[in-house]
Amino acid sequence: MSAAPRLSRKGESDAELVVAVAAGDLRALGELFDRHEPALRRYLRRMGTPRADVDDLVQATFLEITRAAPSFDARYAGRSWIFGVASIMLRRHRHFLRRAAARISAWVMPEAEVESTPAELFERAETERRFARAFAALSAKRREAFVLVTLEGLSGEEAAQALGVPVNTIWTRLHHARLELRAAIALEES
């Protein structure tokens, strides 16, 4: 007896895949994982999640997707919904562990490919520390908006959907986050 042919889900949209997951299609879940796992890892790291907790949160996010998929509204983007699930899982994780959200210092900026002098390395490290301190001082809500829009590239509408808030709230949080970051960095540099 020959094995049943494996149906590819690669051409389907994220929303179609979430609907398929709701119907019990684990291949669709696998395709969503393949598409979004790297971005979710980046998002969770940029939100200050310790490396040791990222795997657990990615796994928890996809387990939650299987549970929450039946309530997904297919009129909206699947990608932003997935980030919304990840955001909820992150909030639950932080609440459960009673950890402060100010753990962004573990976030590492990409290494420069050009060899740097010791003075340049020191200055880069100082800049990263100033940014990390300023970023850690942001409220969790402003940090979420900043990471989703600025670092992950979601549109304001996608970020609003992911966090379950009006789009104007996202723009307000993002505006204040940028102002606070600039002011905190400028204060440290003076």
Backbone as a chain_set.jsonl record, in Angstrom:
{"seq": "MSAAPRLSRKGESDAELVVAVAAGDLRALGELFDRHEPALRRYLRRMGTPRADVDDLVQATFLEITRAAPSFDARYAGRSWIFGVASIMLRRHRHFLRRAAARISAWVMPEAEVESTPAELFERAETERRFARAFAALSAKRREAFVLVTLEGLSGEEAAQALGVPVNTIWTRLHHARLELRAAIALEES", "coords": {"N": [[0.857, -1.17, 0.0], [0.669, 2.178, -0.873], [1.902, 5.273, 0.417], [-0.163, 8.038, 1.342], [-0.312, 10.923, -0.744], [1.527, 13.811, 0.164], [0.063, 16.805, 0.876], [0.853, 19.997, -0.185], [1.072, 23.041, 1.626], [2.107, 25.432, 1.131], [1.372, 27.495, -0.669], [-0.793, 28.719, 0.44], [-2.468, 31.34, 2.247], [-1.65, 32.904, 5.411], [-3.95, 33.246, 6.936], [-5.685, 31.346, 5.768], [-4.325, 29.052, 6.506], [-4.542, 29.153, 9.317], [-7.277, 28.777, 9.591], [-7.393, 26.185, 8.586], [-5.927, 24.875, 10.573], [-7.718, 25.158, 12.652], [-9.569, 23.333, 11.813], [-8.285, 21.041, 12.395], [-6.024, 20.346, 10.928], [-2.847, 19.401, 11.006], [-0.679, 19.669, 9.316], [-0.984, 22.207, 8.317], [-0.486, 23.674, 10.615], [2.206, 23.031, 10.914], [3.238, 24.314, 8.639], [2.668, 26.998, 9.282], [4.344, 27.207, 11.511], [6.887, 26.833, 10.293], [6.958, 29.142, 8.725], [6.756, 31.296, 10.579], [8.19, 30.902, 12.953], [10.977, 31.814, 13.132], [10.626, 34.649, 13.148], [8.989, 34.973, 15.384], [10.727, 34.12, 17.378], [12.662, 36.185, 17.204], [11.047, 38.384, 17.893], [10.261, 37.699, 20.525], [12.777, 37.665, 21.771], [13.536, 40.332, 21.394], [11.717, 41.518, 23.005], [12.814, 41.16, 25.39], [12.894, 38.643, 26.494], [14.441, 36.04, 28.235], [16.959, 33.964, 26.765], [16.781, 31.277, 27.492], [14.087, 30.914, 27.874], [12.821, 31.298, 25.458], [12.416, 29.128, 23.602], [10.447, 27.65, 24.977], [8.349, 29.518, 25.019], [7.842, 29.907, 22.271], [6.976, 27.343, 21.599], [4.741, 27.205, 23.326], [3.209, 29.226, 22.195], [2.499, 28.142, 19.666], [1.099, 25.881, 20.507], [-1.011, 27.162, 21.765], [-2.115, 28.391, 19.546], [-3.302, 26.216, 18.245], [-5.38, 25.752, 20.029], [-6.749, 28.206, 20.041], [-7.383, 28.712, 17.406], [-10.035, 28.083, 16.352], [-11.466, 30.398, 17.043], [-10.499, 32.349, 15.43], [-10.813, 35.111, 13.239], [-11.228, 35.068, 9.963], [-11.222, 37.262, 8.306], [-9.188, 38.907, 8.938], [-5.603, 39.482, 9.071], [-3.522, 36.662, 9.228], [-0.886, 36.637, 10.154], [-0.563, 38.845, 11.932], [-2.369, 38.045, 13.857], [-1.114, 35.76, 14.852], [1.175, 36.941, 15.998], [-0.187, 38.324, 17.944], [-1.151, 36.216, 19.547], [1.308, 35.284, 20.437], [2.077, 37.514, 21.932], [0.19, 37.502, 23.988], [0.874, 35.071, 25.208], [3.41, 35.716, 26.077], [2.843, 37.745, 27.961], [1.414, 36.213, 29.847], [3.409, 34.442, 30.614], [5.302, 36.17, 31.776], [3.805, 37.182, 33.889], [3.27, 34.818, 35.335], [5.865, 34.004, 36.085], [6.656, 36.199, 37.467], [8.535, 38.057, 36.627], [10.443, 40.914, 35.954], [9.853, 43.149, 33.263], [12.052, 44.363, 32.286], [14.327, 43.152, 30.904], [15.768, 43.503, 28.651], [18.42, 43.86, 28.199], [19.789, 41.599, 27.475], [19.415, 41.383, 24.862], [21.012, 41.381, 21.801], [22.629, 43.453, 19.548], [23.1, 43.208, 15.975], [26.276, 41.979, 14.925], [28.964, 43.9, 13.621], [30.374, 43.525, 10.39], [32.821, 44.419, 9.654], [36.129, 44.673, 10.836], [36.687, 46.124, 13.973], [38.14, 48.817, 15.829], [39.502, 48.786, 19.182], [38.506, 51.063, 20.501], [36.251, 51.694, 18.96], [34.727, 49.378, 19.371], [34.277, 49.641, 22.133], [32.774, 52.023, 22.173], [30.517, 51.221, 20.69], [29.53, 49.233, 22.382], [28.898, 50.815, 24.603], [26.894, 52.425, 23.485], [24.974, 50.46, 22.932], [24.412, 49.672, 25.576], [23.345, 52.07, 26.609], [21.061, 52.307, 24.995], [19.756, 49.902, 25.719], [19.212, 50.359, 28.449], [17.507, 52.588, 28.232], [15.473, 51.444, 26.703], [14.577, 49.439, 28.415], [13.379, 50.987, 30.334], [11.015, 51.774, 29.232], [7.432, 51.513, 29.275], [5.679, 48.37, 29.34], [3.641, 48.264, 27.432], [4.285, 50.313, 25.621], [6.736, 49.362, 24.796], [5.978, 46.972, 23.519], [4.53, 48.008, 21.301], [6.593, 49.427, 20.018], [8.455, 47.363, 19.391], [6.91, 45.606, 17.761], [6.149, 47.266, 15.558], [8.441, 48.857, 14.778], [10.718, 47.133, 14.936], [9.869, 44.542, 14.126], [8.423, 45.089, 11.879], [5.645, 45.129, 11.449], [2.599, 46.538, 10.269], [0.861, 49.475, 11.472], [-1.813, 48.827, 11.726], [-1.733, 46.02, 11.769], [-0.27, 45.595, 14.124], [-2.025, 46.733, 15.951], [-4.175, 44.974, 15.73], [-2.895, 42.647, 16.611], [-2.415, 43.231, 19.285], [-4.899, 43.847, 20.18], [-5.978, 46.439, 20.348], [-7.071, 49.828, 19.522], [-5.948, 51.26, 16.396], [-4.991, 53.884, 16.589], [-4.132, 53.95, 19.195], [-1.855, 52.359, 19.062], [-0.2, 54.026, 17.467], [0.04, 56.209, 19.164], [1.313, 55.058, 21.406], [3.681, 54.25, 20.165], [4.734, 56.711, 19.332], [5.2, 57.974, 21.828], [6.994, 56.129, 22.911], [9.218, 56.43, 21.217], [9.85, 59.121, 21.734], [10.51, 58.95, 24.482], [12.691, 57.173, 24.371], [14.577, 58.666, 22.856], [14.913, 60.884, 24.561], [15.888, 59.692, 26.942], [18.294, 58.529, 26.065], [19.647, 60.801, 25.165], [19.903, 62.162, 27.603], [21.643, 60.461, 28.999], [23.895, 60.709, 27.413], [24.71, 63.269, 27.857]], "CA": [[0.0, 0.0, 0.0], [1.507, 3.383, -0.951], [1.54, 6.351, 1.344], [-0.977, 9.104, 0.753], [0.534, 12.053, -1.119], [1.53, 14.922, 1.129], [-0.435, 18.025, 0.257], [1.626, 21.187, 0.179], [0.26, 24.151, 2.122], [2.96, 26.601, 0.953], [0.716, 28.552, -1.437], [-1.942, 29.257, 1.159], [-2.216, 32.494, 3.11], [-1.625, 32.603, 6.847], [-5.337, 33.139, 7.399], [-6.197, 30.04, 5.331], [-3.679, 28.028, 7.322], [-5.128, 29.172, 10.663], [-8.588, 28.135, 9.452], [-7.124, 24.749, 8.458], [-5.534, 24.397, 11.912], [-8.973, 25.06, 13.417], [-10.238, 22.11, 11.368], [-7.49, 19.902, 12.834], [-4.953, 20.035, 9.974], [-1.546, 19.647, 11.612], [0.258, 20.127, 8.272], [-1.134, 23.67, 8.274], [0.25, 24.174, 11.782], [3.616, 22.901, 10.567], [3.579, 25.383, 7.687], [2.707, 28.248, 10.056], [5.569, 27.169, 12.308], [8.021, 27.078, 9.4], [6.925, 30.54, 8.274], [6.769, 32.34, 11.603], [9.024, 30.604, 14.113], [12.124, 32.724, 13.281], [10.165, 35.998, 13.513], [8.516, 34.928, 16.772], [11.934, 34.09, 18.217], [13.204, 37.55, 17.222], [10.114, 39.217, 18.642], [10.366, 37.357, 21.945], [14.088, 38.132, 22.241], [13.529, 41.796, 21.436], [10.871, 41.908, 24.135], [13.592, 40.957, 26.6], [12.737, 37.296, 27.014], [15.717, 35.325, 28.339], [17.142, 32.912, 25.749], [16.339, 29.989, 28.036], [12.626, 30.847, 27.86], [12.285, 31.523, 24.099], [11.893, 27.872, 23.047], [9.185, 27.326, 25.651], [7.303, 30.459, 24.595], [7.488, 29.602, 20.879], [6.158, 26.13, 21.664], [3.462, 27.559, 23.954], [2.443, 30.014, 21.222], [1.892, 27.264, 18.655], [0.07, 25.079, 21.174], [-2.165, 28.052, 21.956], [-2.721, 28.591, 18.224], [-4.214, 25.088, 17.986], [-6.569, 25.93, 20.88], [-7.458, 29.45, 19.736], [-7.692, 28.818, 15.974], [-11.469, 28.153, 16.022], [-12.021, 31.74, 17.255], [-9.843, 33.264, 14.489], [-11.669, 35.76, 12.246], [-10.47, 34.967, 8.711], [-11.185, 38.551, 7.584], [-7.982, 39.608, 9.359], [-4.328, 38.868, 8.702], [-3.079, 35.593, 10.108], [0.416, 36.977, 10.749], [-0.737, 39.698, 13.107], [-3.051, 37.235, 14.867], [-0.08, 34.907, 15.449], [1.944, 37.8, 16.904], [-1.07, 38.601, 19.083], [-1.107, 35.036, 20.411], [2.628, 35.295, 21.084], [2.06, 38.589, 22.931], [-0.588, 37.009, 25.125], [1.668, 34.051, 25.883], [4.499, 36.411, 26.756], [2.279, 38.379, 29.156], [1.12, 35.144, 30.809], [4.698, 33.937, 31.089], [5.878, 37.16, 32.69], [2.983, 37.221, 35.099], [3.484, 33.574, 36.066], [7.211, 33.972, 36.649], [6.845, 37.445, 38.217], [9.792, 38.679, 36.198], [10.349, 42.286, 35.456], [9.951, 43.23, 31.807], [13.273, 45.08, 31.931], [15.418, 42.208, 30.683], [16.182, 43.693, 27.262], [19.87, 43.955, 28.104], [20.315, 40.388, 26.848], [19.23, 41.516, 23.411], [22.287, 41.739, 21.191], [22.52, 44.034, 18.21], [23.92, 42.454, 15.028], [27.705, 42.281, 14.898], [29.471, 44.533, 12.405], [31.226, 42.599, 9.654], [34.135, 45.036, 9.511], [36.867, 44.657, 12.092], [36.622, 47.408, 14.654], [39.201, 49.109, 16.787], [38.993, 48.678, 20.557], [37.71, 52.257, 20.831], [34.952, 51.548, 18.293], [34.003, 48.333, 20.1], [33.845, 50.219, 23.396], [31.698, 52.994, 21.894], [29.336, 50.455, 20.287], [29.003, 48.599, 23.596], [28.279, 51.882, 25.406], [25.646, 52.795, 22.795], [24.025, 49.374, 23.184], [23.99, 49.738, 26.984], [22.442, 53.226, 26.765], [19.782, 51.949, 24.385], [19.111, 48.861, 26.528], [18.654, 50.985, 29.662], [16.366, 53.414, 27.82], [14.425, 50.535, 26.26], [14.053, 48.761, 29.605], [12.588, 51.945, 31.108], [9.7, 51.952, 28.607], [6.362, 50.655, 29.783], [5.512, 47.158, 28.528], [2.757, 48.556, 26.299], [5.045, 51.096, 24.635], [7.771, 48.461, 24.275], [5.31, 46.088, 22.553], [4.262, 48.765, 20.072], [7.885, 49.729, 19.383], [9.039, 46.145, 18.829], [6.089, 45.091, 16.663], [6.155, 48.139, 14.375], [9.771, 49.296, 14.361], [11.684, 46.052, 14.782], [9.31, 43.403, 13.401], [7.896, 45.543, 10.598], [4.198, 45.058, 11.282], [1.946, 47.828, 10.065], [0.134, 49.916, 12.656], [-3.063, 48.072, 11.787], [-1.417, 44.659, 12.199], [0.11, 45.652, 15.534], [-3.254, 46.983, 16.709], [-4.914, 43.714, 15.765], [-2.144, 41.699, 17.439], [-2.532, 43.593, 20.696], [-6.301, 44.045, 20.525], [-6.21, 47.842, 20.69], [-7.279, 50.654, 18.325], [-4.711, 51.616, 15.699], [-4.492, 55.154, 17.124], [-3.417, 53.636, 20.432], [-0.521, 51.906, 18.644], [0.594, 55.188, 17.032], [0.332, 57.017, 20.355], [2.334, 54.344, 22.185], [4.929, 54.291, 19.402], [5.221, 58.089, 19.41], [5.745, 58.201, 23.17], [8.172, 55.264, 23.076], [10.34, 57.071, 20.521], [10.227, 60.318, 22.496], [11.17, 58.529, 25.718], [13.999, 56.611, 24.026], [15.476, 59.776, 22.498], [15.211, 61.704, 25.758], [16.717, 58.914, 27.869], [19.622, 58.387, 25.474], [20.27, 62.133, 25.191], [20.239, 62.456, 28.986], [22.841, 59.684, 29.35], [25.042, 61.18, 26.641], [25.131, 64.59, 28.329]], "C": [[0.901, 1.229, 0.0], [0.982, 4.447, 0.002], [0.717, 7.4, 0.609], [-0.072, 10.276, 0.391], [0.399, 13.18, -0.106], [1.107, 16.191, 0.4], [0.367, 19.215, 0.745], [0.683, 22.305, 0.595], [0.989, 25.46, 1.858], [2.275, 27.757, 0.23], [-0.435, 29.228, -0.71], [-1.538, 30.439, 2.036], [-2.19, 32.038, 4.568], [-3.045, 32.404, 7.379], [-5.936, 31.791, 7.0], [-5.595, 28.913, 6.17], [-4.252, 27.979, 8.733], [-6.505, 28.509, 10.637], [-8.419, 26.615, 9.33], [-6.705, 24.139, 9.796], [-6.786, 24.222, 12.768], [-9.74, 23.795, 13.061], [-9.429, 20.862, 11.71], [-6.345, 19.517, 11.91], [-3.591, 20.405, 10.563], [-0.48, 20.024, 10.591], [0.197, 21.643, 8.162], [-0.397, 24.302, 9.457], [1.753, 24.112, 11.516], [4.069, 23.99, 9.601], [3.627, 26.736, 8.392], [3.973, 28.315, 10.895], [6.783, 27.488, 11.442], [8.099, 28.539, 8.976], [7.261, 31.535, 9.381], [7.671, 32.096, 12.809], [10.235, 31.544, 14.224], [11.704, 34.138, 13.715], [9.656, 36.029, 14.953], [9.692, 34.874, 17.739], [12.522, 35.501, 18.346], [12.338, 38.453, 18.08], [10.259, 38.968, 20.145], [11.703, 37.816, 22.521], [14.094, 39.646, 22.38], [12.645, 42.325, 22.558], [11.563, 41.62, 25.461], [13.455, 39.583, 27.218], [14.1, 36.619, 27.096], [15.78, 34.188, 27.319], [16.595, 31.563, 26.235], [14.822, 29.822, 27.972], [12.027, 30.934, 26.458], [11.694, 30.247, 23.518], [10.542, 27.52, 23.656], [8.058, 28.24, 25.187], [6.899, 30.241, 23.136], [6.59, 28.37, 20.859], [4.778, 26.441, 22.249], [2.583, 28.355, 22.992], [1.758, 29.104, 20.212], [0.891, 26.291, 19.264], [-1.193, 25.906, 21.382], [-2.87, 28.319, 20.631], [-3.684, 27.442, 17.921], [-5.492, 25.22, 18.805], [-7.412, 27.116, 20.439], [-7.9, 29.561, 18.278], [-9.192, 28.849, 15.658], [-12.08, 29.545, 16.217], [-11.402, 32.776, 16.317], [-10.863, 33.803, 13.486], [-10.864, 35.868, 10.953], [-10.477, 36.255, 7.883], [-9.901, 39.309, 7.892], [-6.739, 38.821, 8.966], [-3.921, 37.818, 9.723], [-1.79, 35.933, 10.831], [0.247, 37.822, 12.009], [-1.458, 38.944, 14.219], [-2.046, 36.35, 15.598], [0.785, 35.723, 16.41], [1.109, 38.164, 18.128], [-1.091, 37.443, 20.063], [0.226, 35.004, 21.159], [2.685, 36.366, 22.175], [1.301, 38.162, 24.181], [0.212, 35.978, 25.91], [2.83, 34.688, 26.651], [3.999, 37.08, 28.035], [1.993, 37.344, 30.237], [2.417, 34.627, 31.444], [5.306, 34.9, 32.107], [5.095, 37.231, 33.985], [3.261, 35.989, 35.954], [4.842, 33.572, 36.75], [7.538, 35.203, 37.483], [8.194, 38.089, 37.908], [9.518, 40.088, 35.74], [10.527, 42.261, 33.947], [11.264, 43.86, 31.349], [14.462, 44.148, 31.757], [15.951, 42.324, 29.253], [17.697, 43.734, 27.103], [20.498, 42.717, 27.472], [20.196, 40.441, 25.327], [20.529, 42.027, 22.804], [22.038, 42.299, 19.803], [23.431, 43.243, 17.268], [25.376, 42.936, 15.035], [28.064, 42.952, 13.579], [30.414, 43.557, 11.719], [32.645, 43.138, 9.487], [34.835, 44.982, 10.861], [36.897, 46.054, 12.686], [37.817, 47.569, 15.579], [38.634, 48.924, 18.192], [38.142, 49.881, 20.956], [36.323, 52.181, 20.201], [34.102, 50.483, 18.984], [33.461, 48.856, 21.428], [32.668, 51.17, 23.173], [30.411, 52.266, 21.5], [28.699, 49.81, 21.516], [28.313, 49.625, 24.485], [26.945, 52.301, 24.797], [24.581, 51.737, 23.042], [23.517, 49.404, 24.62], [23.037, 50.908, 27.22], [21.061, 52.904, 26.193], [19.041, 50.925, 25.249], [18.495, 49.44, 27.793], [17.426, 51.817, 29.317], [15.186, 52.523, 27.435], [13.772, 49.841, 27.454], [13.159, 49.681, 30.434], [11.213, 52.188, 30.489], [8.667, 51.068, 29.295], [6.226, 49.455, 28.841], [4.662, 47.437, 27.289], [3.484, 49.352, 25.219], [6.131, 50.237, 24.002], [7.163, 47.523, 23.233], [5.069, 46.799, 21.236], [5.553, 49.028, 19.313], [8.46, 48.486, 18.695], [8.225, 45.655, 17.635], [6.199, 45.944, 15.405], [7.568, 48.423, 13.884], [10.708, 48.137, 14.075], [11.153, 44.877, 13.971], [8.646, 43.795, 12.093], [6.411, 45.356, 10.388], [3.665, 46.458, 11.02], [1.258, 48.216, 11.372], [-1.153, 49.125, 12.841], [-2.813, 46.647, 12.267], [-1.05, 44.625, 13.683], [-1.12, 45.873, 16.407], [-4.074, 45.71, 16.833], [-4.218, 42.72, 16.686], [-2.345, 41.963, 18.923], [-3.971, 43.855, 21.143], [-6.625, 45.456, 20.98], [-6.492, 48.619, 19.41], [-5.944, 51.067, 17.707], [-4.141, 52.943, 16.218], [-3.738, 54.955, 18.437], [-2.001, 53.178, 20.111], [0.343, 53.106, 18.282], [0.956, 56.079, 18.214], [1.435, 56.362, 21.184], [3.694, 54.416, 21.485], [5.558, 55.678, 19.464], [5.882, 58.354, 20.767], [6.989, 57.341, 23.428], [9.392, 55.91, 22.426], [10.809, 58.322, 21.261], [11.005, 59.942, 23.757], [12.555, 57.956, 25.44], [14.996, 57.719, 23.706], [15.887, 60.574, 23.73], [16.139, 60.951, 26.714], [18.146, 58.765, 27.347], [20.347, 59.712, 25.506], [20.703, 62.504, 26.606], [21.51, 61.718, 29.411], [24.08, 60.202, 28.626], [25.562, 62.516, 27.148], [25.881, 64.522, 29.644]], "O": [[1.821, 1.305, 0.814], [-0.202, 4.502, 0.335], [0.885, 7.615, -0.591], [0.848, 10.593, 1.145], [-0.684, 13.461, 0.407], [1.733, 16.592, -0.581], [0.537, 19.411, 1.949], [-0.374, 22.494, -0.006], [0.535, 26.509, 2.315], [2.591, 28.913, 0.512], [-0.988, 30.211, -1.203], [-0.402, 30.52, 2.505], [-2.644, 30.946, 4.907], [-3.299, 31.501, 8.175], [-6.621, 31.158, 7.803], [-6.275, 27.942, 6.501], [-4.431, 26.898, 9.293], [-6.858, 27.766, 11.553], [-9.2, 25.851, 9.898], [-7.088, 23.013, 10.113], [-6.9, 23.254, 13.52], [-10.468, 23.245, 13.887], [-9.827, 19.75, 11.362], [-5.746, 18.457, 12.092], [-3.228, 21.58, 10.612], [0.524, 20.637, 10.952], [1.219, 22.292, 7.939], [0.241, 25.345, 9.311], [2.486, 25.04, 11.859], [5.169, 24.525, 9.739], [4.525, 27.537, 8.133], [4.607, 29.367, 10.981], [7.613, 28.317, 11.814], [9.188, 29.105, 8.881], [7.973, 32.511, 9.143], [7.888, 33.008, 13.607], [10.505, 32.037, 15.319], [12.361, 34.748, 14.559], [9.872, 37.011, 15.663], [9.662, 35.506, 18.795], [12.837, 35.955, 19.446], [12.852, 39.207, 18.906], [10.366, 39.907, 20.933], [11.751, 38.307, 23.649], [14.598, 40.183, 23.368], [12.814, 43.459, 23.005], [10.978, 41.809, 26.528], [13.864, 39.38, 28.361], [14.845, 36.625, 26.116], [14.774, 33.532, 27.046], [16.015, 30.807, 25.456], [14.326, 28.697, 28.013], [10.837, 30.669, 26.285], [10.582, 30.272, 22.991], [9.609, 27.141, 22.948], [6.933, 27.783, 24.985], [5.722, 30.378, 22.802], [5.563, 28.357, 20.18], [3.762, 25.988, 21.72], [1.364, 28.185, 22.971], [0.572, 29.271, 19.929], [-0.074, 25.911, 18.601], [-2.307, 25.413, 21.199], [-4.092, 28.458, 20.598], [-4.771, 27.675, 17.394], [-6.569, 24.846, 18.34], [-8.641, 27.051, 20.457], [-8.714, 30.423, 17.95], [-9.593, 29.59, 14.76], [-13.112, 29.846, 15.617], [-11.741, 33.957, 16.396], [-11.676, 33.049, 12.95], [-9.93, 36.664, 10.862], [-9.799, 36.325, 6.858], [-9.559, 40.255, 7.183], [-6.815, 37.654, 8.582], [-3.971, 38.056, 10.93], [-1.613, 35.564, 11.992], [0.856, 37.531, 13.039], [-1.191, 39.177, 15.398], [-2.114, 36.204, 16.818], [1.099, 35.261, 17.507], [1.646, 38.297, 19.228], [-1.054, 37.653, 21.275], [0.269, 34.732, 22.359], [3.28, 36.143, 23.229], [1.732, 38.436, 25.302], [0.227, 36.008, 27.141], [3.181, 34.242, 27.743], [4.65, 36.995, 29.076], [2.293, 37.568, 31.41], [2.493, 34.409, 32.653], [5.767, 34.483, 33.17], [5.68, 37.332, 35.064], [3.464, 36.104, 37.163], [4.94, 33.165, 37.908], [8.58, 35.25, 38.136], [8.89, 38.588, 38.792], [8.454, 40.385, 35.196], [11.273, 41.437, 33.419], [11.554, 43.887, 30.153], [15.496, 44.336, 32.398], [16.513, 41.372, 28.71], [18.202, 43.65, 25.984], [21.626, 42.781, 26.983], [20.801, 39.644, 24.61], [21.079, 43.023, 23.275], [21.332, 41.701, 18.99], [24.425, 42.67, 17.711], [25.656, 44.13, 15.136], [27.517, 42.6, 12.534], [31.167, 42.844, 12.382], [33.568, 42.373, 9.207], [34.219, 45.215, 11.9], [37.107, 47.04, 11.98], [38.414, 46.596, 16.04], [37.416, 48.908, 18.37], [37.156, 49.726, 21.676], [35.333, 52.556, 20.827], [32.898, 50.666, 19.162], [32.328, 48.555, 21.805], [31.68, 51.122, 23.906], [29.327, 52.657, 21.933], [27.479, 49.835, 21.675], [27.261, 49.342, 25.058], [25.971, 52.509, 25.521], [23.428, 52.062, 23.326], [22.33, 49.188, 24.864], [22.044, 50.772, 27.935], [20.035, 53.184, 26.811], [17.84, 51.062, 25.484], [17.386, 49.063, 28.174], [16.419, 51.764, 30.023], [14.042, 52.806, 27.793], [12.552, 49.677, 27.492], [12.281, 49.208, 31.155], [10.334, 52.748, 31.144], [8.995, 50.008, 29.83], [6.618, 49.529, 27.677], [4.936, 46.901, 26.216], [3.311, 49.086, 24.03], [6.416, 50.366, 22.812], [7.76, 47.3, 22.18], [5.368, 46.258, 20.171], [5.599, 48.869, 18.093], [8.899, 48.556, 17.547], [8.798, 45.321, 16.598], [6.329, 45.409, 14.304], [7.86, 48.249, 12.701], [11.423, 48.154, 13.073], [11.902, 44.273, 13.203], [8.334, 42.928, 11.277], [5.946, 45.418, 9.249], [4.224, 47.444, 11.499], [1.092, 47.386, 12.266], [-1.537, 48.794, 13.963], [-3.578, 46.117, 13.073], [-1.474, 43.726, 14.41], [-1.246, 45.275, 17.475], [-4.603, 45.401, 17.9], [-4.878, 42.026, 17.459], [-2.436, 41.03, 19.721], [-4.234, 44.058, 22.328], [-7.44, 45.657, 21.881], [-6.191, 48.134, 18.32], [-4.94, 51.206, 18.406], [-2.922, 53.102, 16.276], [-2.815, 55.708, 18.749], [-1.053, 53.556, 20.799], [1.486, 53.205, 18.728], [2.051, 56.638, 18.262], [2.376, 57.029, 21.614], [4.724, 54.618, 22.128], [6.771, 55.808, 19.63], [6.987, 58.892, 20.836], [7.926, 57.785, 24.092], [10.474, 55.936, 23.013], [12.009, 58.559, 21.4], [12.035, 60.544, 24.061], [13.495, 58.22, 26.19], [16.118, 57.721, 24.213], [17.061, 60.897, 23.914], [17.087, 61.538, 27.237], [19.101, 58.867, 28.118], [21.531, 59.761, 25.837], [21.765, 63.1, 26.787], [22.356, 62.284, 30.104], [25.186, 60.141, 29.162], [26.717, 62.868, 26.904], [26.3, 65.554, 30.17]]}, "num_chains": 1, "name": "protein.A"}
